[in-house]
């Protein structure tokens, strides 16, 4: 009976080591994902701030268009007579 108890104790020890190893691997993976999430947040913040900076440089009033289509109208975009441009 002592051999069965020893065998059971050894199996429990091996199982405990396997569980601890698995949890350690999962913890490392989770830390890696958290680091990736922090990096992604930083990149997204940089993109948003870049968009905000570009938006702040845009003219407030669009009465003076940056691209004037009247000066460069070669007739390609002009609809034929009697038709409307959509």
N, C-alpha and C positions, 0 to 999 in steps of 0.2 A: 504494500500500500504506500510505503514511503517513496517508492520509485514513481508511482502515479502522481503523487503530490509534487515531486521534483520535476517530472515531465510537464505537468500543468503549470508550475511556476516558471519554467523555462519558456514555454509557449506564451504565457502572459507577458513575460519580459520582452520577448521578440515582438509581440504585437504592440506593446507599449512603445518600443523603439521605432517601429514602423509608423505608428500614429504621430509620434513626436517629429519624426523626419518629414512626414507629409505636411504637418502643420507648419513646420519651419519653411518648407519650400513654398507653401501657399502664402506665408507671411512675406517672404522675399518677393514673390510675384506681385502681391498687393502693393508693397512699397514701390516697386518699379512702375506700376500703373499710376500710383499717386504722383510720382515724379513726372511721368508723362503728362498727367492732367495739369500739373503746375506749369509745365512748359507750354502746353497748348493754351492755357489761360493767358500766359504772358504774350504769346504770339497774337492771340485774338485782341488783347488790349492794344498791342502795337498797330494792328490793322485798323481798329476802330479809331485810334487817335490819328492815324494817317488820313483816314477818310474825313474826320472832323477838321483836320488842318486844310485839306483840299477844299472842303465845303466852305470854310471860312474865307478862302481866297476867291471864291466865285463872286461875281458881281451881284449886288443885292437887287438891282433892277435889270430886267432883261430887255429894256427898250433899245439899248445899243448892243445888238447881237455880236457875238464874237465871230461868227461865220455868216457873212452877208450873202444870201443866195441871189439877190438881184444883180449884183455885180458879176456873178459867175454863171448866170443863166444862159445855157447854150441851147435851150429848147428841148433838151432831153426830158426834163422833169415837167415841162409845161403840157397840160392836157390838151388834146385836140379841141377845136371849137365845138361848143355844145355839150361837152362832157365836164364832169366835176372831178377834182382831185380828192381822193379819200384819205 
